[in-house]
């Protein structure tokens, strides 16, 4: 194809809306430019009453095939994105499980001694030992306490800390 030239068409806003509606309802036309090119071609060929491009218009047919191929690619990309999201969800679930396991392993067993500061541990201590974020450790401990009942916390240490431990069985 030779050098392209841009032609500008001015239409009333209501006509532009009609064209946009037509685009939404007719997937074989992929843009306003495409619609205008098709319409002009049909007018020049005297086939303006027909819906399809003239049978000899291979360029228009090729554009339709390209549009169909592009739509298939978009669908395939969407499928790949869904699969990646699912895999990321699995990876996150595994990481959460590993953190729960590690945090639980660092908790001391409950003792009868009420001096929690001498034997129980804090979020900060566990986070430091694991090299993890304190907020992640805190969320994990809260979850273990709420869901399993195997973990307990006591607030009010010497400096207002919260101490964590495994409940005695």
C-alpha positions as CSV (number, residue, x, y, z in Angstrom):
1,X,0.0,0.0,0.0
2,X,1.3,3.5,-0.8
3,X,1.7,6.5,1.3
4,X,-1.3,7.2,3.6
5,X,-3.1,10.5,3.7
6,X,-5.3,11.7,6.5
7,X,-8.8,13.0,5.7
8,X,-10.8,14.7,8.4
9,X,-14.6,14.4,8.5
10,X,-16.8,16.8,10.6
11,X,-20.2,15.5,11.6
12,X,-22.8,16.6,14.2
13,X,-22.4,15.0,17.6
14,X,-25.6,13.0,17.2
15,X,-24.2,11.4,14.0
16,X,-21.0,10.6,15.8
17,X,-23.0,8.9,18.5
18,X,-24.8,6.9,15.8
19,X,-21.5,5.8,14.4
20,X,-20.2,4.8,17.8
21,X,-23.4,2.7,18.4
22,X,-22.9,1.0,15.0
23,X,-19.3,0.1,16.0
24,X,-20.5,-1.5,19.2
25,X,-23.2,-3.5,17.4
26,X,-21.0,-4.6,14.5
27,X,-17.8,-6.4,15.5
28,X,-16.7,-6.7,11.9
29,X,-16.0,-2.9,11.9
30,X,-13.1,-2.2,14.3
31,X,-12.9,1.7,14.2
32,X,-14.6,4.8,12.9
33,X,-11.8,5.0,10.3
34,X,-12.5,1.5,9.2
35,X,-16.3,2.3,8.9
36,X,-15.6,5.4,6.9
37,X,-13.2,3.6,4.5
38,X,-15.8,0.8,4.0
39,X,-18.6,3.3,3.4
40,X,-16.5,5.3,0.9
41,X,-15.4,2.1,-0.9
42,X,-19.0,0.9,-1.2
43,X,-20.1,4.3,-2.5
44,X,-17.4,4.4,-5.1
45,X,-18.1,0.8,-6.2
46,X,-21.9,1.5,-6.3
47,X,-22.6,-1.1,-3.7
48,X,-23.6,1.2,-0.8
49,X,-26.8,-0.8,-0.2
50,X,-24.9,-4.0,0.6
51,X,-23.7,-4.8,4.1
52,X,-20.6,-6.7,3.2
53,X,-17.5,-5.5,1.4
54,X,-17.4,-6.2,-2.4
55,X,-16.1,-9.7,-3.1
56,X,-13.1,-8.3,-4.9
57,X,-12.1,-6.2,-1.9
58,X,-9.4,-8.4,-0.4
59,X,-7.9,-5.6,1.7
60,X,-11.2,-5.3,3.6
61,X,-11.5,-9.1,4.0
62,X,-7.9,-9.2,5.2
63,X,-8.7,-6.5,7.8
64,X,-11.7,-8.5,9.0
65,X,-9.5,-11.6,9.3
66,X,-6.9,-9.6,11.2
67,X,-9.5,-8.2,13.5
68,X,-10.8,-11.8,14.2
69,X,-7.2,-13.0,14.9
70,X,-6.6,-10.0,17.2
71,X,-9.8,-10.8,19.2
72,X,-8.7,-14.4,19.5
73,X,-5.3,-13.2,20.8
74,X,-7.0,-11.0,23.3
75,X,-9.1,-13.9,24.5
76,X,-6.0,-16.1,24.8
77,X,-4.1,-13.4,26.7
78,X,-7.1,-13.1,29.1
79,X,-7.0,-16.9,29.7
80,X,-3.2,-16.7,30.4
81,X,-3.8,-13.9,32.9
82,X,-6.5,-15.9,34.7
83,X,-4.1,-18.9,34.9
84,X,-1.3,-16.7,36.3
85,X,-3.6,-15.2,38.9
86,X,-4.6,-18.7,40.0
87,X,-0.9,-19.7,40.3
88,X,-0.1,-16.5,42.2
89,X,-3.0,-17.4,44.6
90,X,-1.5,-20.8,45.2
91,X,2.0,-19.4,45.8
92,X,0.5,-16.9,48.3
93,X,-1.4,-19.6,50.1
94,X,1.8,-21.7,50.3
95,X,3.8,-18.7,51.7
96,X,1.1,-18.0,54.3
97,X,1.1,-21.7,55.4
98,X,4.9,-21.6,55.7
99,X,4.8,-18.4,57.8
100,X,2.1,-19.9,60.1
101,X,4.3,-23.0,60.5
102,X,7.4,-21.0,61.3
103,X,5.7,-18.6,63.7
104,X,4.0,-21.5,65.5
105,X,7.4,-23.3,65.9
106,X,8.9,-20.2,67.7
107,X,6.1,-20.0,70.3
108,X,7.0,-21.3,73.8
109,X,4.7,-23.7,75.6
110,X,2.4,-22.2,78.2
111,X,3.7,-22.4,81.8
112,X,2.0,-22.0,85.2
113,X,4.3,-19.0,85.9
114,X,2.3,-15.8,85.5
115,X,5.5,-13.8,84.8
116,X,4.9,-14.0,81.0
117,X,7.8,-11.7,80.3
118,X,10.2,-14.4,81.5
119,X,9.0,-17.2,79.2
120,X,6.5,-16.0,76.6
121,X,7.5,-14.2,73.4
122,X,6.5,-11.0,71.6
123,X,5.7,-10.3,67.9
124,X,9.0,-8.3,67.7
125,X,11.1,-11.3,68.9
126,X,9.5,-13.7,66.5
127,X,9.8,-11.3,63.5
128,X,13.5,-10.7,64.3
129,X,14.2,-14.5,64.5
130,X,12.4,-15.2,61.3
131,X,13.5,-12.1,59.4
132,X,9.9,-11.3,58.7
133,X,7.7,-8.2,58.9
134,X,6.2,-7.6,62.3
135,X,2.8,-6.9,60.7
136,X,2.9,-10.3,58.9
137,X,3.8,-12.1,62.2
138,X,1.1,-10.2,64.1
139,X,-1.5,-11.1,61.5
140,X,-0.4,-14.7,61.6
141,X,-0.6,-14.9,65.4
142,X,-4.0,-13.3,65.4
143,X,-5.2,-15.8,62.9
144,X,-3.7,-18.8,64.8
145,X,-5.3,-17.5,68.0
146,X,-8.7,-17.0,66.4
147,X,-8.9,-20.0,64.2
148,X,-7.1,-22.8,66.1
149,X,-7.3,-21.9,69.8
150,X,-3.8,-23.4,70.1
151,X,-2.2,-20.0,70.5
152,X,-2.9,-17.4,73.2
153,X,-1.8,-13.9,74.0
154,X,-1.6,-11.9,77.2
155,X,-1.3,-8.1,77.2
156,X,0.3,-6.0,79.9
157,X,3.9,-6.9,80.2
158,X,6.3,-4.5,82.0
159,X,6.2,-2.1,79.0
160,X,2.6,-2.9,77.9
161,X,3.8,-5.6,75.5
162,X,1.6,-8.5,74.4
163,X,3.1,-11.9,75.0
164,X,2.3,-14.9,72.9
165,X,2.6,-18.7,73.6
166,X,1.2,-22.1,72.7
167,X,-1.7,-23.3,74.9
168,X,-0.9,-26.3,77.1
169,X,-2.6,-29.4,75.8
